[in-house]
Amino acid sequence: MPAMTSRIFNPPFATALWIGLIYATIPIVRRAREAFVAHWPAEFIAYAVIAVVVGAMVAATVFMQLRRTRIGHADLVWLIAVAAVVVVWTRRLMGQPEEAVHFLEYGVLGVLLYRSLEIRVPDWTIYVTAALGGLLVGTVDEIIQWLVPDRFWDFRDIVLNGGAVALVQIAIWRLVPRPATATCRSSLRVLSRVAAVLVLLLTFCMAATPQRLTRLSNQVPLPPRLATGGDALCEYGYRHTVDDRTVFRSRLSLEDLARSDRELASRVAGELKASRGAGGLSRAGIAPVDDPFGYEIRVHLFARNRNLNKALGLEPESPDLQTHMTTAWRQNVILENFFGGTLEQSSYHWGPRRRREVEAAQDPDEYFASRVGAHLITGVSEGQLRTLMSILFVFFVACDLLLATPRSRPGSPPE
């Protein structure tokens, strides 16, 4: 029994066990959320996370004081700042409060990673290595979610997972006596290896585009949502400016949008009319890889109509009325400017009366970035990003090799 107890509480073993639990819960998270919201408001999840995080900070501070470890005013300021970041971040997740649970999962992981690295990384690099390790675990977490039905890949969750581990490292840095050992080669090698693996994994993720998944499906059987490219890990596109207050992203360049609107208007408009007759807009059977123009106009129309219907269902004095009207109007502006020929031929074109009604109710000063295609990477091309990631990978591998301790010559002191 003592041997078993020692093994269970061994930090590396406990870390591996905790990572396994995180991955094992992925298929049941959605069902657990549905069971919870059937009895209580979903926001309670976020409030519970805030309470646990703040309580953990207070408990850690009290524990350190009881151990007569001096906690200075600067330490308290840092800890309060960490707690404030978690609270603000959690508040921003109120639309999907279950995502806030990541703070707890990866907060515990941050502590376990630190404990696991204490012996092997006895200097300041332990904080960076633990943070990168958490980011690596979080990336694998998202890949597993991508493969599980009804779960999806999201770069924001990777940032959330890694951010939770990084915040824990800041708290540990202020609460636990800091390593006094000078930076050593072995620690830098561990850091280089973790960074290299993380960069390599992200490089493969950023190469999982809809086009590649579609081609891969011809060689390997893939689930339909992956084979059609509708649920790719990474997708690249363009950021277009409508005016000084409205922007959106698209898989197509301005030239391709204009050409598609000329050449495909009749076909796409006919399909849109048929979808209205079938009961509403539908993207079923339309792959963004094969028909990006037809796919995108449907998503913009859906967003426009959904927000308009929400606005029309609100009381005139409702604070959300203007928000929904603004979204509906700006989506319509995008449609008229970039999908105008197709919109005119479809049955979804707004008449003058509807246009005046919605324009008068929207906020003309609000900056609007359409959520349609928000996942598209537009700042850099795929080739540029792959080159950058390759350089980083080579750099970290080279660091690991250069830091390798050379063999000592006979009679020479060990390094």
KEKE-3310 file (N, C-alpha, C; in steps of 0.2 Angstrom, whole numbers, plus 5000, padded with zeros to 4 digits):
npx = (5004:5010:5019:5010:5003:5014:5017:5005:5005:5016:5023:5026:5018:5005:5003:5002:4991:4981:4981:4976:4963:4958:4958:4949:4937:4932:4923:4911:4908:4899:4886:4886:4885:4873:4865:4867:4862:4849:4844:4849:4854:4866:4876:4880:4890:4901:4902:4904:4917:4924:4923:4930:4943:4946:4945:4955:4966:4966:4967:4979:4988:4985:4989:5003:5007:5004:5014:5024:5031:5036:5025:5025:5020:5021:5020:5006:5000:5003:4996:4983:4981:4983:4971:4962:4963:4959:4945:4940:4943:4934:4922:4921:4918:4905:4895:4898:4899:4903:4916:4924:4928:4940:4949:4950:4953:4966:4972:4975:4983:4994:5000:5003:5012:5023:5027:5031:5042:5051:5063:5071:5072:5079:5079:5075:5069:5059:5047:5043:5045:5035:5023:5024:5022:5009:5003:5005:4999:4986:4984:4984:4973:4963:4964:4959:4946:4942:4941:4931:4914:4902:4910:4922:4937:4946:4955:4955:4952:4964:4973:4966:4968:4982:4984:4979:4988:4999:4996:4995:5008:5014:5008:5014:5027:5027:5022:5030:5046:5059:5069:5086:5096:5108:5105:5105:5112:5105:5092:5089:5089:5078:5068:5070:5066:5053:5047:5050:5043:5030:5029:5031:5019:5009:5012:5008:4995:4991:4992:4981:4970:4954:4956:4966:4961:4950:4957:4964:4953:4950:4959:4960:4947:4936:4926:4911:4910:4923:4928:4922:4928:4922:4925:4938:4955:4962:4961:4963:4961:4954:4954:4942:4937:4923:4918:4923:4919:4915:4919:4924:4927:4933:4934:4937:4945:4943:4942:4938:4926:4919:4919:4913:4900:4895:4896:4890:4878:4864:4863:4866:4856:4844:4846:4845:4831:4825:4829:4822:4809:4810:4809:4818:4835:4849:4864:4867:4875:4882:4898:4912:4924:4921:4911:4913:4908:4893:4892:4896:4887:4875:4878:4880:4867:4860:4865:4861:4846:4843:4847:4839:4826:4827:4828:4816:4807:4809:4805:4802:4810:4820:4837:4845:4840:4845:4858:4856:4849:4859:4869:4861:4859:4872:4877:4868:4873:4885:4881:4874:4885:4895:4889:4879:4873:4868:4860:4850:4843:4838:4826:4828:4831:4830:4817:4814:4807:4810:4824:4825:4819:4827:4840:4838:4836:4848:4865:4875:4888:4895:4908:4910:4913:4911:4906:4905:4915:4925:4935:4945:4962:4970:4980:4993:5000:4997:5009:5019:5017:5020:5034:5039:5036:5043:5056:5057:5056:5068:5076:5074:5077:5091:5096:5094:5103:5116:5117:5120:5129:5146:5157:5168:5185:5198:5204:5201:5191:5174:5160)
npy = (4994:5007:5008:5009:5021:5030:5030:5034:5048:5052:5065:5066:5054:5058:5069:5064:5056:5065:5072:5062:5061:5073:5072:5060:5065:5072:5067:5067:5080:5088:5082:5082:5096:5099:5092:5099:5112:5109:5110:5121:5138:5141:5151:5149:5140:5147:5157:5148:5144:5156:5158:5147:5149:5162:5158:5148:5156:5164:5154:5148:5159:5161:5148:5149:5159:5153:5144:5152:5158:5172:5183:5196:5214:5216:5203:5200:5209:5205:5192:5196:5202:5191:5184:5193:5194:5181:5182:5192:5186:5175:5181:5186:5174:5172:5169:5156:5148:5136:5134:5140:5131:5126:5134:5128:5115:5116:5124:5116:5107:5115:5117:5103:5101:5110:5104:5092:5095:5100:5094:5091:5103:5115:5129:5146:5143:5134:5139:5144:5132:5124:5131:5131:5117:5115:5122:5113:5101:5106:5109:5096:5092:5099:5094:5081:5084:5088:5077:5070:5067:5080:5089:5102:5110:5123:5138:5147:5140:5134:5144:5148:5137:5136:5149:5147:5139:5146:5157:5151:5148:5161:5164:5154:5158:5169:5164:5153:5149:5155:5147:5146:5142:5143:5146:5131:5120:5108:5111:5121:5113:5104:5114:5118:5106:5104:5115:5113:5101:5106:5117:5109:5101:5111:5116:5105:5105:5118:5115:5107:5110:5113:5109:5100:5090:5086:5080:5070:5062:5055:5045:5040:5034:5046:5054:5062:5076:5079:5075:5083:5095:5104:5105:5109:5110:5122:5136:5147:5164:5180:5197:5209:5226:5235:5247:5261:5256:5243:5227:5211:5193:5182:5167:5170:5181:5199:5200:5187:5186:5196:5191:5178:5183:5188:5177:5166:5170:5167:5153:5151:5160:5153:5141:5147:5151:5139:5134:5142:5138:5126:5127:5135:5143:5133:5124:5111:5099:5107:5111:5121:5120:5116:5125:5139:5152:5151:5145:5154:5165:5160:5159:5172:5177:5169:5174:5188:5187:5180:5188:5199:5194:5191:5204:5209:5203:5208:5220:5238:5246:5238:5234:5226:5227:5237:5231:5219:5224:5232:5222:5214:5224:5228:5215:5214:5225:5220:5209:5216:5223:5214:5202:5206:5205:5191:5192:5201:5193:5183:5178:5184:5198:5214:5225:5243:5248:5240:5241:5254:5254:5245:5251:5263:5259:5254:5256:5268:5271:5261:5249:5236:5219:5206:5190:5179:5168:5171:5163:5162:5163:5177:5186:5182:5171:5154:5148:5157:5156:5143:5143:5151:5143:5132:5137:5141:5128:5122:5130:5127:5114:5114:5122:5112:5103:5110:5113:5101:5092:5090:5076:5072:5074:5062:5063:5077:5089:5086:5094)
npz = (5000:5004:4994:4983:4986:4985:4972:4966:4970:4965:4956:4941:4937:4942:4934:4921:4923:4926:4914:4906:4911:4907:4893:4892:4896:4886:4876:4884:4888:4882:4884:4898:4900:4895:4904:4915:4912:4911:4923:4930:4927:4913:4916:4929:4929:4925:4935:4946:4943:4944:4958:4963:4958:4964:4977:4978:4976:4988:4998:4995:4998:5012:5016:5013:5022:5034:5034:5037:5027:5019:5012:5002:4999:4985:4980:4983:4975:4962:4963:4965:4952:4944:4947:4944:4930:4927:4931:4923:4910:4911:4912:4899:4893:4895:4885:4882:4894:4899:4894:4903:4912:4908:4914:4926:4924:4917:4925:4937:4930:4927:4940:4942:4931:4935:4947:4942:4934:4943:4948:4936:4930:4937:4937:4932:4919:4921:4922:4910:4902:4908:4905:4890:4889:4894:4884:4874:4878:4878:4864:4859:4865:4858:4845:4848:4851:4838:4831:4838:4836:4835:4842:4841:4833:4839:4839:4849:4860:4863:4866:4877:4886:4886:4892:4904:4911:4910:4918:4930:4932:4934:4947:4955:4954:4962:4974:4978:4984:4973:4960:4964:4957:4944:4926:4917:4905:4903:4907:4897:4886:4888:4888:4874:4867:4871:4865:4852:4848:4850:4841:4829:4830:4829:4816:4808:4811:4805:4792:4789:4779:4771:4758:4757:4766:4758:4747:4754:4758:4747:4747:4760:4771:4778:4790:4785:4788:4788:4776:4767:4769:4777:4791:4794:4801:4799:4789:4776:4770:4765:4770:4770:4767:4769:4772:4782:4794:4793:4791:4784:4782:4769:4759:4746:4735:4731:4717:4714:4720:4714:4701:4703:4707:4695:4686:4692:4697:4692:4694:4708:4714:4710:4717:4730:4730:4729:4742:4750:4747:4752:4766:4772:4773:4769:4771:4768:4760:4752:4750:4756:4749:4736:4732:4736:4735:4734:4746:4756:4754:4758:4772:4776:4773:4782:4794:4793:4792:4804:4814:4811:4813:4827:4832:4828:4836:4849:4862:4859:4867:4871:4876:4867:4855:4846:4844:4837:4826:4820:4817:4807:4797:4793:4789:4778:4770:4767:4759:4748:4742:4739:4735:4727:4713:4713:4725:4720:4711:4718:4730:4742:4743:4750:4751:4748:4759:4770:4770:4774:4787:4794:4793:4800:4813:4816:4823:4817:4820:4826:4826:4815:4813:4804:4809:4801:4793:4802:4807:4797:4792:4789:4790:4786:4772:4769:4764:4769:4783:4785:4782:4792:4803:4801:4801:4815:4820:4816:4822:4836:4837:4833:4844:4854:4850:4850:4863:4869:4880:4878:4877:4890:4890:4893:4909:4910:4919:4923:4914)
capx = (5000:5014:5022:5005:5002:5019:5016:4999:5006:5022:5021:5025:5012:4999:5002:5000:4984:4977:4980:4972:4957:4956:4956:4944:4931:4930:4916:4905:4907:4892:4881:4886:4883:4865:4862:4867:4858:4842:4841:4852:4857:4873:4880:4882:4896:4906:4902:4908:4924:4927:4923:4935:4949:4948:4946:4962:4971:4966:4969:4987:4991:4985:4994:5010:5008:5005:5021:5029:5034:5034:5021:5026:5014:5021:5017:4999:4997:5003:4991:4977:4981:4981:4964:4958:4963:4954:4938:4938:4942:4928:4916:4920:4916:4898:4891:4899:4902:4907:4923:4928:4930:4947:4954:4951:4957:4973:4976:4978:4988:4999:5003:5007:5018:5028:5030:5035:5049:5056:5070:5074:5073:5080:5081:5069:5066:5054:5040:5042:5044:5028:5018:5024:5020:5002:5000:5006:4993:4980:4984:4982:4966:4959:4964:4955:4940:4941:4940:4925:4908:4899:4915:4925:4943:4945:4962:4954:4953:4971:4975:4963:4972:4989:4984:4978:4994:5004:4994:4997:5016:5015:5006:5019:5033:5026:5021:5035:5053:5061:5075:5092:5101:5110:5103:5110:5111:5100:5086:5087:5088:5071:5064:5070:5063:5046:5045:5051:5037:5024:5030:5030:5012:5005:5013:5004:4988:4990:4992:4975:4966:4949:4958:4970:4956:4946:4961:4965:4947:4951:4964:4958:4940:4935:4919:4909:4911:4930:4929:4920:4932:4918:4927:4946:4959:4965:4958:4966:4957:4956:4950:4939:4934:4917:4919:4927:4916:4913:4924:4922:4933:4931:4939:4938:4948:4938:4941:4935:4919:4915:4918:4908:4893:4893:4895:4886:4872:4858:4862:4865:4850:4839:4846:4842:4824:4823:4830:4816:4803:4810:4808:4823:4842:4852:4871:4867:4877:4886:4905:4915:4929:4918:4907:4914:4903:4887:4892:4897:4881:4870:4880:4879:4860:4857:4866:4856:4839:4843:4847:4833:4820:4828:4826:4808:4804:4810:4802:4806:4815:4825:4844:4848:4837:4850:4863:4854:4848:4866:4872:4857:4860:4879:4877:4865:4877:4890:4878:4873:4891:4899:4885:4873:4869:4865:4855:4845:4839:4835:4820:4830:4833:4826:4814:4816:4804:4813:4830:4824:4817:4833:4845:4836:4837:4855:4870:4879:4895:4898:4913:4907:4917:4907:4908:4905:4922:4930:4941:4950:4968:4971:4986:4999:4998:4999:5016:5023:5016:5024:5041:5040:5036:5049:5062:5056:5057:5075:5080:5074:5081:5098:5097:5095:5110:5121:5117:5121:5135:5151:5160:5174:5191:5201:5208:5198:5185:5167:5157)
capy = (5000:5013:5009:5012:5028:5034:5030:5039:5055:5054:5071:5064:5050:5062:5073:5059:5054:5071:5073:5057:5062:5079:5069:5056:5068:5076:5065:5068:5086:5091:5079:5085:5103:5099:5089:5104:5118:5107:5112:5128:5143:5140:5156:5147:5137:5153:5160:5143:5144:5162:5157:5142:5152:5166:5154:5145:5161:5165:5148:5147:5164:5159:5142:5151:5163:5149:5141:5157:5160:5179:5186:5204:5217:5215:5197:5201:5213:5200:5187:5199:5204:5185:5182:5198:5192:5175:5184:5196:5182:5171:5185:5186:5168:5170:5166:5149:5148:5129:5135:5143:5125:5125:5137:5123:5109:5117:5127:5110:5104:5120:5115:5097:5101:5113:5099:5086:5098:5103:5091:5091:5110:5118:5136:5150:5141:5129:5142:5144:5125:5122:5135:5128:5110:5116:5123:5107:5097:5109:5108:5089:5092:5102:5089:5075:5087:5089:5070:5067:5069:5086:5093:5106:5113:5131:5140:5151:5136:5132:5150:5148:5131:5138:5154:5145:5136:5152:5161:5147:5149:5167:5163:5150:5162:5174:5161:5148:5152:5155:5143:5150:5139:5147:5143:5126:5117:5103:5115:5124:5107:5102:5119:5117:5100:5105:5120:5110:5097:5111:5120:5104:5099:5117:5116:5100:5108:5123:5112:5103:5114:5109:5106:5094:5085:5083:5076:5064:5058:5050:5040:5037:5035:5051:5056:5067:5083:5081:5074:5089:5101:5109:5106:5109:5114:5128:5139:5154:5168:5187:5202:5214:5232:5237:5255:5263:5254:5237:5222:5204:5189:5178:5163:5173:5188:5204:5199:5181:5188:5200:5186:5173:5186:5188:5171:5161:5173:5164:5146:5152:5163:5148:5137:5150:5151:5132:5133:5145:5134:5120:5129:5140:5142:5127:5123:5104:5096:5113:5111:5127:5119:5116:5131:5144:5158:5148:5143:5161:5169:5157:5160:5179:5178:5166:5179:5193:5185:5178:5194:5203:5190:5192:5211:5210:5199:5212:5226:5243:5248:5233:5236:5222:5228:5240:5227:5214:5228:5234:5216:5213:5230:5227:5209:5216:5229:5215:5206:5220:5226:5209:5197:5210:5202:5185:5194:5204:5188:5179:5181:5187:5205:5218:5231:5250:5250:5236:5244:5261:5252:5242:5256:5268:5256:5252:5261:5270:5273:5255:5246:5229:5214:5200:5183:5174:5167:5174:5158:5162:5166:5182:5190:5179:5166:5147:5147:5161:5153:5136:5145:5153:5138:5128:5141:5140:5121:5121:5134:5124:5108:5116:5124:5106:5099:5114:5113:5094:5092:5086:5071:5075:5070:5058:5068:5083:5089:5086:5100)
capz = (5000:5004:4987:4978:4987:4983:4965:4964:4971:4961:4951:4934:4936:4943:4928:4916:4925:4925:4906:4903:4913:4903:4887:4893:4897:4880:4873:4888:4891:4879:4888:4905:4900:4894:4910:4920:4910:4912:4930:4932:4922:4911:4919:4935:4928:4925:4942:4950:4941:4947:4965:4964:4957:4969:4983:4978:4977:4995:5001:4994:5001:5019:5017:5013:5028:5040:5034:5039:5021:5019:5006:5002:4995:4978:4978:4983:4969:4957:4964:4963:4945:4940:4949:4940:4923:4926:4932:4916:4905:4912:4910:4892:4890:4897:4880:4882:4901:4900:4892:4908:4916:4906:4919:4932:4921:4915:4931:4940:4926:4928:4946:4941:4927:4939:4952:4938:4931:4948:4949:4930:4927:4943:4936:4930:4913:4923:4921:4902:4900:4910:4901:4884:4890:4895:4877:4870:4880:4875:4857:4858:4867:4853:4840:4849:4850:4831:4829:4841:4833:4839:4845:4836:4834:4840:4841:4855:4866:4864:4869:4884:4889:4888:4896:4911:4913:4911:4924:4936:4933:4937:4954:4958:4954:4967:4980:4980:4983:4966:4960:4964:4952:4937:4920:4915:4898:4903:4907:4891:4881:4889:4885:4867:4865:4871:4860:4845:4848:4850:4834:4824:4830:4826:4809:4805:4812:4801:4786:4788:4776:4768:4751:4759:4769:4753:4743:4758:4758:4741:4749:4766:4773:4783:4791:4780:4790:4787:4769:4763:4771:4781:4798:4794:4807:4797:4783:4774:4766:4764:4775:4765:4770:4766:4773:4788:4800:4792:4788:4784:4779:4764:4756:4739:4734:4728:4710:4713:4722:4708:4695:4705:4707:4688:4682:4696:4700:4691:4697:4716:4716:4709:4723:4736:4730:4731:4749:4754:4747:4756:4773:4775:4771:4771:4768:4767:4753:4749:4753:4755:4745:4730:4730:4742:4734:4736:4754:4760:4753:4763:4779:4777:4773:4788:4800:4793:4794:4811:4819:4810:4817:4834:4833:4827:4842:4855:4863:4856:4872:4873:4874:4862:4848:4841:4842:4832:4820:4817:4813:4801:4792:4791:4784:4772:4766:4764:4753:4743:4739:4736:4732:4725:4708:4716:4729:4716:4707:4723:4734:4748:4742:4754:4747:4751:4765:4775:4771:4778:4793:4798:4793:4805:4819:4818:4826:4812:4823:4828:4821:4814:4810:4803:4812:4796:4791:4807:4808:4792:4793:4783:4790:4782:4768:4771:4763:4774:4790:4785:4782:4799:4808:4799:4804:4822:4822:4815:4828:4843:4836:4833:4851:4858:4848:4852:4870:4871:4884:4875:4881:4894:4888:4899:4914:4911:4923:4920:4912)
cpx = (5004:5017:5017:5004:5007:5019:5011:5001:5013:5020:5021:5019:5006:4998:4999:4993:4979:4976:4976:4965:4954:4954:4950:4937:4928:4924:4910:4903:4900:4886:4880:4883:4875:4862:4861:4862:4850:4839:4844:4854:4864:4878:4883:4889:4902:4907:4906:4915:4928:4928:4929:4942:4951:4949:4953:4967:4972:4969:4977:4990:4991:4989:5001:5012:5008:5011:5026:5033:5032:5031:5021:5020:5015:5018:5009:4996:4998:4998:4984:4976:4980:4974:4960:4957:4959:4947:4936:4938:4936:4922:4915:4918:4908:4893:4892:4902:4905:4914:4927:4931:4937:4951:4955:4955:4964:4976:4979:4984:4995:5003:5007:5013:5024:5031:5034:5042:5053:5063:5074:5076:5073:5081:5074:5066:5060:5047:5038:5041:5037:5023:5018:5021:5012:4999:5000:5000:4987:4979:4981:4975:4961:4959:4960:4948:4938:4939:4934:4919:4905:4904:4919:4932:4942:4952:4961:4955:4960:4974:4972:4967:4979:4989:4983:4984:4999:5002:4996:5004:5017:5013:5011:5025:5033:5025:5027:5042:5056:5068:5081:5097:5102:5107:5108:5108:5105:5093:5084:5086:5080:5066:5064:5066:5055:5043:5046:5045:5031:5024:5028:5022:5008:5006:5009:4997:4986:4990:4986:4970:4960:4951:4962:4966:4952:4950:4963:4959:4947:4955:4962:4951:4940:4928:4917:4910:4919:4931:4927:4924:4928:4921:4935:4949:4961:4962:4961:4961:4959:4951:4948:4936:4929:4917:4923:4925:4914:4918:4921:4928:4929:4936:4941:4941:4942:4937:4937:4927:4915:4914:4913:4901:4891:4891:4890:4879:4865:4857:4861:4858:4844:4840:4844:4834:4822:4824:4824:4810:4803:4810:4814:4830:4845:4859:4872:4870:4881:4893:4909:4921:4927:4914:4907:4909:4896:4886:4892:4890:4876:4872:4878:4871:4857:4858:4862:4849:4838:4843:4841:4827:4821:4826:4819:4804:4805:4806:4806:4811:4820:4832:4847:4845:4842:4856:4862:4852:4854:4869:4868:4858:4867:4880:4873:4869:4883:4887:4877:4879:4895:4895:4878:4869:4865:4859:4849:4840:4836:4829:4821:4832:4828:4823:4816:4813:4808:4820:4830:4823:4823:4839:4844:4837:4844:4860:4875:4887:4898:4902:4910:4911:4913:4910:4908:4913:4927:4936:4946:4956:4969:4977:4992:4996:5000:5007:5021:5023:5020:5031:5043:5041:5041:5056:5062:5058:5065:5079:5080:5078:5089:5100:5099:5102:5116:5122:5119:5128:5140:5154:5166:5180:5194:5206:5206:5192:5179:5164:5150)
cpy = (5006:5014:5012:5019:5032:5035:5035:5046:5057:5059:5069:5059:5053:5066:5069:5057:5059:5073:5068:5058:5068:5076:5064:5059:5072:5074:5066:5075:5089:5089:5082:5092:5103:5096:5095:5110:5116:5109:5119:5132:5141:5144:5153:5143:5142:5156:5155:5143:5150:5161:5152:5145:5157:5163:5151:5150:5163:5160:5147:5153:5163:5153:5145:5155:5159:5145:5146:5159:5167:5181:5193:5207:5216:5208:5197:5204:5209:5195:5190:5200:5197:5183:5187:5196:5186:5177:5188:5191:5177:5175:5186:5180:5166:5168:5158:5147:5141:5130:5137:5137:5124:5128:5132:5118:5110:5121:5121:5107:5109:5118:5108:5097:5105:5108:5093:5089:5100:5101:5092:5098:5114:5126:5139:5147:5136:5132:5142:5137:5122:5125:5132:5120:5110:5117:5117:5102:5100:5109:5101:5088:5094:5097:5083:5078:5087:5082:5067:5071:5075:5090:5096:5109:5120:5133:5144:5147:5134:5138:5150:5143:5133:5144:5153:5143:5142:5156:5158:5148:5155:5167:5159:5154:5167:5170:5156:5151:5150:5151:5148:5147:5143:5143:5137:5123:5112:5106:5118:5119:5105:5107:5119:5112:5101:5110:5117:5105:5101:5114:5115:5102:5105:5117:5111:5102:5113:5121:5108:5107:5110:5106:5100:5088:5082:5078:5069:5060:5053:5044:5036:5038:5040:5052:5061:5074:5084:5080:5080:5095:5106:5110:5105:5112:5121:5130:5146:5158:5175:5191:5208:5220:5234:5245:5255:5260:5246:5233:5215:5200:5184:5173:5165:5180:5193:5202:5192:5182:5191:5195:5181:5176:5187:5182:5166:5163:5169:5157:5147:5155:5158:5143:5140:5150:5144:5131:5136:5141:5128:5121:5133:5139:5136:5126:5116:5103:5102:5113:5118:5126:5119:5122:5136:5150:5156:5147:5150:5165:5167:5159:5168:5180:5175:5171:5185:5192:5183:5184:5199:5200:5191:5199:5212:5207:5203:5218:5232:5246:5244:5235:5232:5223:5232:5236:5222:5218:5230:5228:5214:5218:5229:5221:5210:5220:5225:5212:5210:5222:5220:5203:5200:5207:5196:5187:5197:5199:5183:5182:5183:5194:5209:5224:5237:5251:5246:5239:5250:5259:5250:5247:5262:5266:5254:5258:5262:5271:5266:5251:5238:5225:5208:5194:5178:5174:5170:5169:5158:5166:5171:5186:5188:5173:5159:5146:5151:5158:5147:5138:5147:5148:5133:5131:5140:5133:5119:5124:5130:5117:5109:5118:5117:5103:5103:5114:5106:5094:5087:5081:5074:5071:5067:5063:5075:5084:5089:5093:5101)
cpz = (5000:4997:4982:4979:4985:4975:4962:4965:4968:4956:4944:4933:4937:4937:4923:4917:4924:4918:4903:4905:4909:4896:4887:4894:4891:4877:4877:4890:4888:4883:4895:4905:4899:4900:4915:4918:4911:4919:4933:4926:4920:4914:4925:4935:4928:4932:4947:4949:4944:4954:4967:4963:4962:4976:4984:4979:4985:4999:5001:4998:5009:5020:5018:5020:5034:5040:5035:5033:5019:5012:5006:4998:4988:4976:4978:4977:4963:4957:4962:4956:4941:4941:4944:4933:4922:4926:4925:4911:4905:4910:4903:4889:4892:4891:4879:4889:4902:4898:4898:4913:4914:4911:4925:4930:4920:4921:4936:4936:4926:4934:4945:4937:4931:4943:4948:4936:4937:4949:4942:4928:4934:4943:4934:4924:4915:4921:4914:4900:4902:4906:4894:4884:4891:4888:4873:4871:4877:4868:4855:4860:4862:4847:4841:4849:4843:4829:4832:4838:4838:4843:4840:4838:4835:4843:4848:4861:4868:4868:4877:4888:4891:4892:4903:4915:4915:4917:4931:4938:4936:4945:4958:4959:4960:4974:4983:4979:4976:4966:4960:4960:4946:4932:4918:4908:4898:4903:4900:4885:4882:4886:4877:4864:4865:4866:4853:4843:4847:4843:4829:4824:4827:4818:4805:4805:4806:4794:4784:4786:4773:4761:4752:4762:4763:4749:4747:4758:4752:4742:4755:4768:4778:4784:4787:4781:4789:4779:4765:4764:4775:4788:4798:4800:4805:4790:4782:4769:4765:4768:4770:4769:4766:4766:4780:4794:4799:4788:4788:4781:4774:4761:4749:4740:4731:4721:4710:4715:4717:4702:4697:4705:4700:4685:4686:4699:4699:4694:4705:4718:4715:4715:4729:4736:4732:4738:4753:4753:4751:4764:4776:4771:4773:4767:4767:4760:4749:4753:4751:4750:4738:4727:4736:4741:4736:4744:4758:4759:4758:4770:4780:4777:4780:4794:4799:4795:4801:4816:4818:4814:4824:4836:4833:4833:4849:4856:4861:4861:4874:4871:4869:4855:4843:4839:4837:4825:4816:4814:4807:4796:4789:4786:4778:4767:4763:4758:4747:4739:4736:4733:4729:4719:4709:4720:4725:4713:4712:4726:4741:4748:4746:4750:4751:4758:4771:4776:4775:4785:4797:4798:4799:4812:4821:4821:4820:4814:4825:4823:4821:4810:4810:4806:4807:4793:4796:4808:4803:4794:4787:4784:4786:4777:4771:4770:4768:4781:4790:4785:4789:4804:4807:4802:4812:4824:4821:4820:4834:4842:4836:4840:4855:4856:4850:4859:4873:4874:4880:4880:4884:4891:4894:4903:4914:4915:4920:4919:4916)
residu = (MET:PRO:ALA:MET:THR:SER:ARG:ILE:PHE:ASN:PRO:PRO:PHE:ALA:THR:ALA:LEU:TRP:ILE:GLY:LEU:ILE:TYR:ALA:THR:ILE:PRO:ILE:VAL:ARG:ARG:ALA:ARG:GLU:ALA:PHE:VAL:ALA:HIS:TRP:PRO:ALA:GLU:PHE:ILE:ALA:TYR:ALA:VAL:ILE:ALA:VAL:VAL:VAL:GLY:ALA:MET:VAL:ALA:ALA:THR:VAL:PHE:MET:GLN:LEU:ARG:ARG:THR:ARG:ILE:GLY:HIS:ALA:ASP:LEU:VAL:TRP:LEU:ILE:ALA:VAL:ALA:ALA:VAL:VAL:VAL:VAL:TRP:THR:ARG:ARG:LEU:MET:GLY:GLN:PRO:GLU:GLU:ALA:VAL:HIS:PHE:LEU:GLU:TYR:GLY:VAL:LEU:GLY:VAL:LEU:LEU:TYR:ARG:SER:LEU:GLU:ILE:ARG:VAL:PRO:ASP:TRP:THR:ILE:TYR:VAL:THR:ALA:ALA:LEU:GLY:GLY:LEU:LEU:VAL:GLY:THR:VAL:ASP:GLU:ILE:ILE:GLN:TRP:LEU:VAL:PRO:ASP:ARG:PHE:TRP:ASP:PHE:ARG:ASP:ILE:VAL:LEU:ASN:GLY:GLY:ALA:VAL:ALA:LEU:VAL:GLN:ILE:ALA:ILE:TRP:ARG:LEU:VAL:PRO:ARG:PRO:ALA:THR:ALA:THR:CYS:ARG:SER:SER:LEU:ARG:VAL:LEU:SER:ARG:VAL:ALA:ALA:VAL:LEU:VAL:LEU:LEU:LEU:THR:PHE:CYS:MET:ALA:ALA:THR:PRO:GLN:ARG:LEU:THR:ARG:LEU:SER:ASN:GLN:VAL:PRO:LEU:PRO:PRO:ARG:LEU:ALA:THR:GLY:GLY:ASP:ALA:LEU:CYS:GLU:TYR:GLY:TYR:ARG:HIS:THR:VAL:ASP:ASP:ARG:THR:VAL:PHE:ARG:SER:ARG:LEU:SER:LEU:GLU:ASP:LEU:ALA:ARG:SER:ASP:ARG:GLU:LEU:ALA:SER:ARG:VAL:ALA:GLY:GLU:LEU:LYS:ALA:SER:ARG:GLY:ALA:GLY:GLY:LEU:SER:ARG:ALA:GLY:ILE:ALA:PRO:VAL:ASP:ASP:PRO:PHE:GLY:TYR:GLU:ILE:ARG:VAL:HIS:LEU:PHE:ALA:ARG:ASN:ARG:ASN:LEU:ASN:LYS:ALA:LEU:GLY:LEU:GLU:PRO:GLU:SER:PRO:ASP:LEU:GLN:THR:HIS:MET:THR:THR:ALA:TRP:ARG:GLN:ASN:VAL:ILE:LEU:GLU:ASN:PHE:PHE:GLY:GLY:THR:LEU:GLU:GLN:SER:SER:TYR:HIS:TRP:GLY:PRO:ARG:ARG:ARG:ARG:GLU:VAL:GLU:ALA:ALA:GLN:ASP:PRO:ASP:GLU:TYR:PHE:ALA:SER:ARG:VAL:GLY:ALA:HIS:LEU:ILE:THR:GLY:VAL:SER:GLU:GLY:GLN:LEU:ARG:THR:LEU:MET:SER:ILE:LEU:PHE:VAL:PHE:PHE:VAL:ALA:CYS:ASP:LEU:LEU:LEU:ALA:THR:PRO:ARG:SER:ARG:PRO:GLY:SER:PRO:PRO:GLU)
# end
